[in-house]
Structure formats: structure tokens, C-alpha cells
Amino acid sequence: MRVSILVHNVYGVGGTNRTVINLADGLVQRGHKVEIVSILRRLDEPMLAVPAGVALVPLVDLRPHKADRDDSRGREMSAVVPIEEEFARFYSRLTDERIAAHLARSRSDVVIGTRTALNLYVARSGRPGTVRIAQEHMTQSLIPESVRAEMRRHYGVLDAVVTVTEADATAVRDTLGPGGPPVSAVPNSVPAPAVAPADGASKIIVAAGRLDSIKRYDLLVRAFARVVEERPDWRLRIYGSGNQFGRIRALAADLDLHNHVQMMGSYAPLEAEWVKGSIAAVTSDHESFGMTIVEAMRCGVPVVSTDCPVGPREIIRHGVDGLLVPTGDVDAIADGLLQLINDDSLRVRLGRAALENSRRYDPLVVSGMHESLFGGGTTPLSRMRDKAGRLLAGLRRSSEAAPVADCTMTGNRIVVSAPDASHLLFRARADKRTVLLPLSDGTAEFDADGTLLDEGRWDLFLSDRAGLRTRRLRAGLLDVRGLLSSGSSPGPFARNVPYRTADGHLAVGVWRRERHAEFEDIGYGEDVITVRGRLIGSSFGGAAPELVLTRRGDHPATLAVAGTSDDDGDFAADVPLAELAALRLLRHEDWDVEVRPAGGGWSAPVARLMDDIIERKKVFVYPPMRVDDEPPLELYEESPRPEVRVKPYCTVNSGLSFIMSDRA
């Protein structure tokens, strides 16, 4: 059968987009011909991969320089979507006309809407004879009464309504009354990840999703502050973006968690990030389903979740494959996390059970539940025709799209798996130098601490033997969790970190230096900032270490600070802020940091390189300290303020620097 799925904006990320793509993939595997109709388009390509054989149909193109951005109809209110609907501001007379026209000419046998706004379009504009299905992904208790009134008014013509939980199915039945269409609970689907499951050995808690107030990441951070009191060796990684990003980062700083909480930003896909953790955390006040819960479980990661209404309690079996804790209770969240942190065998056992029990959310299983609502199956002939069409579509897609490479780690070896070509070509971003690496059976390997490449950023291409014909590689799966535990070889320091660029391509960040000083945490005293780290590839030779801060720019100056060290190369030094402030000449200065043995001889840049993160400047963010000083008369800028703020930060090359500024 031909199935059309309407979604708000499939070019972005989010739980609904992920489940729509998973459903489309499952339906294609079951022999149906599927199109995803994206009402809005803001990017050239979807951020989440759309499976081969699934057609993508955008209706309103809002990319820069496209005519739809300036269409006056886009500024007129929609006559279909009630103003109280959550996404009403995105719908207009323009979307009304485009959706109605598409539904009128569609040859689909089944049309599925994926939010209330789109379900109203399907109900009011759908072609007679088409099976019309409404998916309700939002918790019904959050839908305004005025929107529920529109549901009662128009949903009667639909063939079925689908919710993602039994609790919401009951709520929809109550809303629509006895004369409404049949309502079924069908969970969201999550495919089996392409990475090996987590082993429960890392000391990382992972949380992911939209950074919105309803997700209550503030509770998670406060609970984690309690965790750190007992287990300071654990870290919390929060993935996602949203209007609470700055607030959550500020809260972590206020609670002195700047060394323990990492705001990772948005990642897609997330499966290679889930497996870096040993515990997942969900602390929402409300969940319509809990896609992140299932995603973590499918990666073998047990989840500690608040027992908020509907979703989590229908997914997690408490004490079997995860833990449920009272909603809104910081101490209960902390106790749940500590229960798994302090019991290795329980954590591993729940992770294995999570992996097994989450198989019920496989797209083939869930798409079969949807298929039962279609009112009929496909004939053998139509299955053959649709299969041929999907194969041709896949061939067209693969011939037009940029090649995709996966990147995994085996031991200390980084393995790049790429389409058929003779060589992998690395091109230096700075000066366009190239390095060729032969491909054998579609793979090429290099060491995480090898010296194949010089320091810098390198983009990856497929190439012929001569390096003349090249095609840039898009990043596929990046399972490089081994970087979290890999050390460094004796001798000169080298580090290679594969990563996905902002535009989705594959690149490698490379650091090479004779010796390296890895800073591990930043401490704050009454009038000092303490740098703690370890020296790699050398030793202090019995001398005391010195931390050296050097002013960047046209007016060099240095501040040498005596430190302490042990036999293993661990070192610490207190940077006296008043002394540093007394050296300032400008209202804004950057001071780079090195370490050396007292008396000199050599110096090593202080940086953070021994992990899997590439954009460390965005992830490792440290609070400033205020210092009162007397600005010297020879300042080069006018009206200096007596209050200066000193703040450590990671540079774009992951080095440690201090910024000193009196700017507001």
C-alpha cells in the first residue's frame, strides 16, 4: 500500500521525527511504499538520515532566498489550526493551501498525521476513500480544552486514532466520546543500534533530549551534586539544545559542578553516545512516551527515570530493567543514581535486561501494529512493484548522495569503513596538504595515538590511487568510545579524534607535540584558581613544576607560578588572581598556559586532549572570578574599570587559557 506520513519538520531533530523515520523504515521493510511529507523545510538535508526507499516531500520551503519565505500568505493565520495548539504560530494560510492541495492530489492509500494540527488537516482535507489515521504524540493532559474541542468536532471522520501509551489512549477516548473513531495505543519504535551495547564500565551518566523546562534538567543537576559528594569520580553528560541550555549550565557552575557536568549540545544519531554511558537519567515532570528511555535501553543502558504520568511506567519494569523514582524528588533521583553507581553487578544486570526487553520496540514489530489499522494488506504483485520501486529509489539515492563512512575503534585502532574506492584521502584544512591511506576490503585503519597526520584539522575523502579524483565523505556511525579509556604511547604525544563537522562530514582533529600536559580539573579558592593535571611524555626530573601564563598579542608578558607534583607526573598550581590582574595593560587580554620544570629547560602546553570531544571550548565552560585591582595609567584603552574578571577556558585548539576582562 502507499502510505503518506505528515510531519511538522522532518529536517530537524526531535522525538517525533525519530519515530516517524523509524516507522517509515519498518513499513518499507513490510512491503509498503512510503513518503514522508514535511510541512516545513529549513535545511538542505535532514539532520536525521531518511532510509533509502522512503520518499521525502517538503511543502513549504523556508530556506534562505526561497520564495516561500517572503510569501504574504505565510503571515496570515491558519483557518485550520486553533491558536492554542502548541505549534500554531508555524501554520498559516500558506500551509493551509499547500497541505490541502497535496492531500487532494495524493494517490496514497493511507494518510497519517503526527500531531493535532496535522490531524485536523487530514480530517478536513483528506481524500474520501483514503484510510486516515491520527497519531497523538503529546500527553493529552497538556492539550488545551479549545484544541480538544476541535478534535471532537473533526476527528469523527478519521478511521483510527493512535496514541503512544495506554494512559493517553484512555484520555483520547474520554475526549472524543462514544461516537469517536477507534483509539489504539501503539508505542514509538526504535531500531536496533548499529553499535555494540554498553558494558556498564564507564563512570558516565547520560541524559538527552530537548532542554525544556518540562524535562526538569535542573532536578537532575541538583541530584548529581549529591552524587558527586559521594562519588566524585563520576561525570554527567547532557545532550541536546533548547531554551534551558544557559540556565542548566549556570546552575552547574553555581553548584561547583563545572568539572563534572558536560553540556554536549545536539548529536544525531545518539546511539554511539548512549553507549559511552553506564546509566541514563530522565527527570521529566511529564513524558508523552519516552523515546530517550527506549533508545538508552536498546543500547544496553539502564535508565533511572521519574515515574511521571503515562510514558516511563509503561516502558520500565522497576528493578528489572531500570528504576522508577518519584517525580520532582531530588533526593530520590540521587538515591536511584547512587544505587546503580555503587552496585556494579546490579547496573550490569539491569543493562542486559534493558537490552533484551526493549526489543519489543523494534520498527518491524511496531509497524506491524500500525499495519493492522490500514484495513487490508498488499497483494503479492503490488509488493513486487513496490520492492522494485524501492530498489530503484535506493540506487538513485546512492548515486546522487555523498558517500558515507562509519568510524569505529578496535582497541587503539581507529577503523574507517567506506564505500568501494582504492584510497582514503586526508586533506589538511589549513594548507590543503594531503595524505593517502590505502583501503583494504573497504576499510582503512590508523592508531588513535599514531603519527600519520600532523597537528591540525583534516577532512576525509574517497580517492583514487593518484589522489586526483576525490569525493568528500559524510559521517555515518562514529563509535569512538575507546578514546575515553585509551592512554598515550611512550615518547612524543599524538592524539587523533574523528568527529562529525557542523555540516555532517567526517573529519579528524589531530594533536602532536613532543610532550603534553593534560589539565583535568579547575578549582576555585578565595583569591586563586587552581589548575590540576598530569604530564605526559616527559617528567619534571625531580624539579618542582612551574605553571607559566603568557599574555597573547603585541605586548608579551609572563607570570610564573610555583606548583607541586608527585612521582606519577600529577601536578597542581594556584594562579594568584591579584598578581595576574596587576599585569594587565588592556581591558581584554588572553593568557595562554604552559608547564615546565622550575628553572626551565623545556615547556609543555597545557591542554585537554585525552577524551572523545572535539569542540572542547563549547563543552568545558568554567565560571569567572572577580578581582578588584588598580588599573595602571598606561592602559591602552580608555576608562578601564577597577573590577576585572578572570576566567579559564579551552581554546579552539583545546589549550588552556585565561581571559581577563573588565567588559560588562
C-alpha positions in Angstrom: 0.0 0.0 0.0 1.0 3.6 -0.5 1.4 5.4 2.9 1.9 9.1 3.4 3.1 10.4 6.8 2.7 14.1 7.5 5.2 15.6 9.9 5.9 19.2 11.0 9.6 19.5 10.0 11.5 16.3 9.4 14.6 18.3 8.6 15.2 18.9 12.3 15.8 16.6 15.2 13.3 15.5 17.9 11.4 12.6 19.2 8.6 12.7 16.7 11.0 12.9 13.8 12.9 9.9 15.0 9.8 7.8 15.5 8.4 8.9 12.1 11.6 7.8 10.3 11.6 4.5 12.3 8.0 3.8 11.4 8.6 4.6 7.7 11.6 2.3 7.7 9.5 -0.5 9.3 6.7 -0.1 6.8 9.1 -0.2 3.9 10.5 -3.4 5.2 7.0 -4.8 5.4 6.4 -4.1 1.7 4.7 -0.7 1.7 5.6 2.3 -0.4 6.1 5.3 2.0 6.5 9.0 1.7 7.3 11.5 4.5 5.6 14.8 3.9 7.4 17.6 5.7 5.2 20.6 6.0 8.2 22.9 6.6 11.8 22.7 5.2 14.5 24.9 6.7 17.7 22.9 5.8 19.1 21.4 2.6 19.2 17.9 4.1 17.5 16.2 7.1 19.6 16.1 10.2 18.4 12.5 10.8 19.1 10.0 8.0 16.0 9.1 5.9 16.1 5.4 4.9 16.6 4.6 1.2 13.3 3.8 -0.5 11.4 6.5 1.6 10.3 9.5 -0.5 10.7 12.9 1.1 8.2 15.6 0.1 8.6 19.2 1.5 5.6 21.5 1.1 6.8 25.0 2.3 10.4 25.8 1.7 11.7 28.3 4.2 15.4 28.1 3.4 17.2 31.4 2.8 16.5 33.0 -0.6 13.5 30.8 -1.2 10.2 32.4 -2.4 8.1 30.9 0.4 10.0 32.9 3.0 8.5 36.1 1.6 5.1 34.8 0.6 2.5 37.1 2.2 0.2 34.1 2.9 2.7 32.9 5.4 1.8 35.9 7.6 -1.9 35.2 7.7 -3.4 33.0 10.4 -4.4 29.4 9.6 -8.1 28.7 9.3 -7.5 25.1 10.4 -5.1 25.1 13.4 -6.5 26.6 16.6 -4.4 29.4 18.0 -3.9 27.5 21.3 -2.3 24.5 19.5 1.4 24.4 20.6 2.8 24.9 17.1 0.0 27.2 15.8 2.5 30.0 15.1 4.1 27.9 12.3 0.8 27.4 10.4 -0.8 29.9 8.1 -2.9 30.4 5.1 0.1 29.2 3.1 0.4 25.9 4.9 -3.4 25.5 4.7 -3.3 25.8 0.9 -0.2 23.6 0.4 -1.4 20.8 2.6 -4.9 20.8 1.2 -3.5 20.7 -2.4 -1.2 17.9 -1.5 -3.9 15.8 0.1 -6.3 16.4 -2.8 -3.8 15.1 -5.4 -2.2 12.4 -3.3 -2.6 8.8 -4.5 -1.8 7.3 -1.1 -4.0 4.6 0.3 -3.2 5.6 3.9 -2.5 9.1 5.3 -1.1 9.5 8.8 -0.9 12.8 10.7 1.6 13.1 13.6 0.4 16.0 15.7 -3.0 17.5 16.4 -2.5 20.4 13.9 -1.8 17.9 11.1 -4.5 15.5 12.2 -7.0 18.3 11.7 -5.7 18.9 8.2 -6.1 15.1 7.5 -9.6 15.1 8.9 -10.8 18.2 7.0 -8.9 17.8 3.7 -8.2 14.1 3.3 -9.5 12.5 0.1 -12.5 10.2 0.6 -11.7 6.5 0.3 -8.3 7.1 1.9 -7.6 5.5 5.3 -7.0 8.4 7.6 -5.1 7.9 10.9 -4.3 10.5 13.6 -1.2 10.0 15.7 -1.2 11.8 19.1 2.3 12.1 20.4 1.6 14.7 23.1 0.4 13.9 26.6 -3.3 14.6 26.5 -3.4 16.4 29.8 -1.2 19.2 28.2 -3.6 19.8 25.3 -5.8 22.9 25.9 -9.6 22.4 26.0 -10.1 24.6 22.9 -7.9 22.2 20.9 -9.7 19.2 22.3 -13.0 20.8 21.2 -11.6 20.9 17.6 -10.7 17.2 18.0 -14.3 16.4 19.0 -15.6 18.4 16.1 -13.5 16.9 13.3 -11.9 13.6 14.4 -15.2 11.7 13.7 -14.3 11.2 10.1 -11.0 9.5 10.8 -10.5 5.8 10.6 -8.4 5.5 13.7 -6.5 7.5 16.4 -3.2 6.2 17.7 -1.5 7.2 21.0 1.8 6.1 22.2 0.6 5.0 25.7 -2.4 3.2 27.1 -3.0 6.1 29.5 -3.3 8.6 26.7 -5.5 6.2 24.7 -7.9 6.3 27.6 -7.7 10.1 27.7 -8.4 10.4 24.0 -11.4 8.1 24.2 -12.8 10.3 27.0 -12.2 13.4 24.9 -13.9 12.1 21.7 -16.7 10.2 23.4 -18.6 7.1 22.3 -19.2 8.4 18.7 -15.4 8.8 18.0 -13.2 6.6 15.9 -11.4 3.6 17.4 -8.4 4.6 19.6 -5.4 2.3 19.9 -2.1 2.5 21.9 0.9 1.8 19.7 4.3 2.6 21.1 7.0 4.5 19.3 9.7 2.3 17.6 13.4 2.4 18.0 15.7 0.3 15.7 18.4 -1.9 17.0 21.5 0.2 17.2 24.4 -0.4 14.9 26.9 -0.2 17.8 27.8 -2.9 20.4 25.9 -2.4 23.6 27.3 -0.5 26.6 29.4 -2.6 29.0 28.5 -0.7 32.2 32.1 0.0 32.9 32.3 3.8 32.3 31.7 6.3 35.0 29.4 8.5 32.9 25.7 9.2 33.3 24.0 10.3 30.1 20.8 12.4 29.7 19.5 13.5 26.3 16.6 15.4 24.8 15.1 18.9 24.3 16.3 21.3 27.0 12.9 22.5 28.0 11.5 23.3 31.5 9.2 20.3 31.4 12.2 18.0 31.2 13.5 19.3 34.6 17.2 19.0 34.0 17.6 21.3 36.9 16.4 18.4 39.2 19.0 16.1 37.5 21.9 18.6 38.1 20.9 19.1 41.7 20.6 15.4 42.2 24.0 14.9 40.6 25.5 17.4 43.0 24.6 14.9 45.8 26.1 12.1 43.7 29.4 13.9 43.4 29.6 14.4 47.2 29.8 10.6 47.5 31.3 9.6 44.1 33.4 12.5 42.6 34.8 10.1 40.0 31.5 10.1 38.0 30.5 12.6 35.3 27.2 13.7 33.8 26.8 14.4 30.1 23.7 16.2 28.9 23.0 16.1 25.2 20.5 18.5 23.5 19.6 22.1 22.9 16.8 24.3 23.9 15.8 27.4 25.9 17.1 25.9 29.2 20.6 25.4 28.0 22.1 28.5 29.6 20.1 28.1 32.8 21.3 24.5 33.3 24.9 25.4 32.6 24.7 28.3 35.1 23.2 26.0 37.7 26.0 23.5 37.3 28.5 26.4 37.8 26.6 27.6 40.9 26.8 24.1 42.4 30.5 23.9 41.7 30.0 21.1 39.1 32.0 22.7 36.3 34.4 19.7 36.3 31.6 17.1 36.4 28.7 18.3 34.2 29.3 18.5 30.5 26.8 20.2 28.2 27.4 18.3 25.0 25.0 20.1 22.6 23.0 18.3 19.9 24.1 15.0 18.5 22.4 12.9 15.8 22.4 10.0 15.8 22.8 9.4 19.5 23.3 5.7 19.7 27.1 6.0 19.7 26.8 8.5 22.6 24.4 6.4 24.7 26.9 3.5 24.8 29.6 5.8 26.3 27.4 5.9 29.5 26.6 3.3 32.1 23.4 4.9 33.3 20.8 7.1 31.6 18.7 9.6 33.5 15.3 11.0 32.8 13.8 13.5 35.3 10.8 14.9 33.4 7.6 16.2 35.0 5.7 14.9 32.0 6.5 12.5 29.2 4.2 11.7 26.3 6.2 8.5 25.8 9.9 8.5 26.5 11.9 7.9 23.3 15.1 8.5 25.1 14.3 5.8 27.6 13.8 3.3 24.8 16.9 4.5 22.9 19.1 4.1 26.0 17.6 0.6 26.8 18.2 -0.5 23.2 21.9 0.4 23.8 22.0 -1.7 26.9 22.0 1.2 29.3 19.7 1.0 32.4 17.5 4.1 33.0 16.7 5.9 36.2 13.5 7.8 35.4 11.0 9.8 37.3 7.6 8.0 37.5 5.9 10.8 35.7 2.4 10.3 34.3 2.0 7.9 31.3 5.2 7.1 29.4 8.0 5.8 31.7 5.9 3.4 33.8 4.7 1.6 30.6 8.3 1.1 29.4 10.5 0.5 32.5 10.0 -2.5 34.8 11.2 -1.2 38.1 14.1 -3.2 39.5 14.2 -5.4 36.4 15.5 -3.2 33.5 15.7 0.2 35.2 14.5 2.2 38.2 11.5 4.5 38.7 11.7 7.2 41.3 9.1 9.8 42.5 8.6 12.8 40.2 10.2 16.0 41.4 12.1 14.5 44.2 15.8 15.4 44.0 16.9 13.1 46.8 15.0 10.2 45.3 16.7 10.8 41.9 20.1 10.9 43.6 19.4 7.7 45.6 18.4 5.9 42.4 21.6 7.0 40.6 23.8 6.1 43.6 22.1 2.7 43.8 23.3 1.8 40.3 26.6 3.6 40.7 27.6 1.7 43.9 26.4 -1.7 42.7 28.3 -2.8 39.6 26.6 -6.1 39.3 23.1 -4.6 39.6 24.0 -2.0 37.0 25.2 -4.6 34.5 22.2 -6.9 35.2 19.7 -4.1 34.6 21.5 -3.1 31.4 21.4 -6.6 30.0 17.7 -6.8 30.8 17.0 -3.4 29.3 18.7 -4.5 26.1 16.5 -7.7 25.9 13.2 -6.2 27.0 13.5 -3.2 24.6 13.3 -5.5 21.5 9.5 -5.1 21.7 10.0 -1.6 20.2 11.7 -2.8 17.0 10.3 -1.0 14.0 9.2 -4.2 12.3 7.1 -5.1 15.4 5.6 -1.6 15.8 5.0 -1.1 12.1 3.0 -4.4 12.1 0.8 -2.9 14.8 0.2 0.2 12.5 -0.3 -2.1 9.5 -3.3 -3.7 11.3 -5.1 -0.3 11.2 -4.8 0.0 7.4 -7.8 -2.1 6.6 -6.0 -4.5 4.3 -2.6 -5.7 3.1 -0.7 -5.6 -0.1 -1.1 -8.1 -2.9 1.9 -10.2 -4.0 2.0 -8.2 -7.3 1.9 -4.8 -5.6 4.6 -6.0 -3.2 6.8 -6.8 -6.2 6.2 -3.5 -7.8 6.8 -1.6 -4.6 10.0 -3.5 -3.9 11.3 -2.7 -7.4 10.4 0.9 -6.9 12.3 1.0 -3.6 15.4 -0.6 -5.2 15.4 2.0 -8.0 14.9 4.8 -5.5 17.8 3.4 -3.4 20.0 3.2 -6.4 19.2 6.8 -7.4 19.8 8.0 -3.8 23.2 6.2 -3.5 24.4 7.5 -6.9 23.5 11.1 -6.1 24.3 11.4 -2.4 27.8 11.9 -1.0 29.4 8.6 0.2 29.1 7.9 3.9 31.8 6.4 6.1 31.4 4.8 9.5 34.2 5.1 12.1 34.8 2.7 15.0 37.5 1.7 17.4 39.0 -1.7 17.9 41.5 -1.5 20.8 43.6 1.5 20.0 43.0 1.3 16.2 40.5 3.6 14.5 38.8 1.9 11.6 37.1 3.8 8.8 34.7 1.8 6.8 33.9 3.5 3.5 32.3 2.6 0.1 34.3 1.0 -2.6 37.4 3.0 -3.5 41.2 2.4 -3.5 42.3 5.1 -1.0 41.2 7.2 1.9 42.5 10.8 1.4 43.1 13.2 4.4 43.3 16.9 3.4 44.6 19.4 5.8 42.2 22.3 6.3 44.9 24.8 6.9 47.2 24.3 3.9 45.4 21.7 1.7 48.2 19.1 2.1 47.1 15.5 1.5 47.9 12.1 2.9 46.7 8.9 1.2 45.9 5.7 3.1 45.1 2.5 1.1 41.7 0.9 1.6 41.6 -2.9 2.0 38.2 -4.5 1.7 36.6 -1.1 2.2 38.4 -0.2 5.4 41.4 1.8 6.5 43.0 1.8 9.9 45.2 4.2 11.9 46.2 4.4 15.6 44.4 6.8 17.9 47.8 7.9 19.1 49.6 7.4 15.8 51.7 9.9 13.9 50.1 9.5 10.4 49.0 13.2 10.3 50.4 16.5 11.5 48.6 18.6 14.1 45.5 20.3 12.7 42.1 19.5 11.3 41.9 17.1 8.4 38.8 16.4 6.2 38.3 12.9 4.7 37.7 12.0 1.1 37.5 8.9 -1.0 40.1 8.9 -3.7 41.8 7.1 -6.5 45.5 6.0 -6.1 46.8 9.3 -7.5 44.6 11.4 -5.3 43.2 13.2 -8.3 39.5 12.1 -8.2 38.0 12.7 -4.7 34.6 12.6 -3.1 34.2 14.1 0.4 32.9 11.7 3.0 29.8 12.3 5.1 30.0 11.0 8.7 28.0 7.9 9.4 28.3 6.0 12.7 31.0 7.3 14.9 31.6 4.7 17.7 34.8 6.0 19.2 34.1 5.3 22.9 37.6 3.8 23.1 39.0 7.3 23.2 37.6 7.6 26.8 39.9 5.0 28.1 42.9 4.9 25.7 46.1 6.2 27.0 49.2 7.6 25.2 52.2 5.8 23.9 55.6 6.5 25.4 57.5 9.2 23.7 56.1 12.2 21.7 52.4 12.8 22.3 49.9 12.2 19.4 46.1 12.1 19.5 43.7 11.6 16.6 40.0 12.3 17.2 37.4 11.5 14.4 34.4 13.8 14.5 31.3 15.0 12.6 31.6 18.5 11.2 28.8 21.0 11.6 27.7 20.2 8.0 27.7 16.5 8.6 31.1 15.5 7.1 33.8 13.3 8.5 37.0 14.9 9.8 39.8 14.2 12.2 41.3 16.5 14.8 45.0 15.8 15.3 47.3 16.9 18.1 51.1 16.2 18.0 53.7 17.6 20.3 56.9 16.5 22.0 55.3 16.5 25.4 51.9 17.3 26.7 50.3 18.5 30.0 46.7 17.3 30.4 44.6 19.5 32.7 42.0 17.5 34.4 40.1 19.9 36.6 39.9 23.6 37.7 39.5 24.6 41.3 38.4 27.8 42.9 39.8 29.3 46.1 39.3 32.7 47.8 41.8 34.5 45.6 43.3 31.8 43.4 42.3 29.5 40.5 43.9 26.0 40.8 45.0 24.0 37.8 45.4 20.3 38.3 46.7 18.0 35.6 49.3 15.4 34.6 52.4 15.5 32.5 52.5 13.0 29.6 55.6 12.0 27.6 58.2 13.5 30.0 58.9 14.1 33.7 59.9 17.1 35.8 63.2 15.3 36.6 62.9 15.9 40.3 62.4 19.6 39.9 59.2 21.4 41.1 56.8 22.3 38.3 56.1 25.8 37.3 52.9 27.0 35.6 53.6 29.8 33.1 51.0 32.2 31.9 51.9 34.2 28.8 50.0 37.2 27.5 48.9 36.8 23.9 49.4 39.6 21.4 51.7 42.5 20.8 52.6 43.2 24.5 54.0 39.9 25.8 54.4 39.3 29.5 54.7 36.2 31.7 53.6 35.1 35.2 55.4 32.0 36.6 53.6 30.2 39.4 55.3 27.6 41.6 53.5 24.3 41.7 53.7 20.8 43.2 53.9 17.3 41.7 54.2 13.7 42.5 56.2 10.8 41.0 53.4 10.0 38.5 53.6 13.3 36.9 50.4 14.7 38.5 50.8 18.4 39.2 48.9 21.3 40.7 49.4 25.1 40.8 47.5 28.0 42.2 47.2 31.0 39.9 47.1 34.2 42.1 44.5 36.4 40.5 45.6 39.7 42.1 49.1 39.2 40.7 47.7 38.4 37.3 45.4 41.4 37.3 48.3 43.7 38.3 50.0 42.8 35.0 47.1 43.8 32.7 47.5 46.5 30.1 44.3 46.2 28.2 40.7 45.8 29.1 40.6 42.4 27.4 43.5 40.0 27.5 44.2 36.3 26.9 46.9 34.4 28.7 48.0 31.0 27.4 49.2 28.3 29.9 52.2 26.1 29.8 54.0 24.0 32.4 57.8 23.5 32.9 60.3 22.3 35.5 61.5 25.1 37.8 64.5 26.7 36.1 63.3 26.0 32.6 64.8 23.6 30.0 61.6 22.8 28.3 57.9 23.7 28.5 54.7 21.8 27.6 51.4 23.4 26.6 48.6 22.7 29.0 45.5 21.4 27.2 42.6 18.9 27.4 43.0 16.2 24.8 42.5 12.8 26.4 38.9 12.2 25.7 36.5 11.9 22.7 35.4 15.5 22.5 36.4 17.8 19.7 34.7 21.1 20.5 36.0 21.4 24.0 35.7 25.2 24.1 31.9 24.7 24.0 31.7 21.8 26.4 34.2 22.6 29.1 33.0 26.0 30.4 34.3 27.5 33.7 32.9 30.3 35.8 34.7 33.6 36.1 36.2 35.1 39.3 36.1 38.8 40.1 39.2 40.6 41.2 39.4 44.2 42.3 42.6 45.9 41.2 44.1 49.4 40.4 44.3 49.8 36.6 47.7 51.2 35.6 47.8 54.6 33.9 49.5 53.1 30.8 46.4 51.1 29.8 46.0 51.2 26.1 42.2 51.6 26.2 40.1 54.3 27.8 38.1 54.2 31.0 39.3 50.9 32.5 37.1 49.5 35.3 38.6 48.6 38.6 36.7 45.3 38.6 38.3 42.6 36.4 37.0 39.1 35.8 39.4 36.2 35.2 38.0 33.1 33.6 39.7 29.9 32.5 38.6 28.5 29.1 39.5 26.0 26.4 40.8 27.5 23.2 39.6 26.3 19.8 42.6 24.0 19.8 41.8 22.7 23.2 44.6 24.5 25.0 44.0 26.1 28.5 44.0 29.9 28.6 42.8 32.6 30.9 40.7 35.5 29.8 41.0 38.7 31.8 38.4 41.4 31.1 36.6 44.3 32.7 34.0 44.4 30.0 30.4 44.2 31.1 
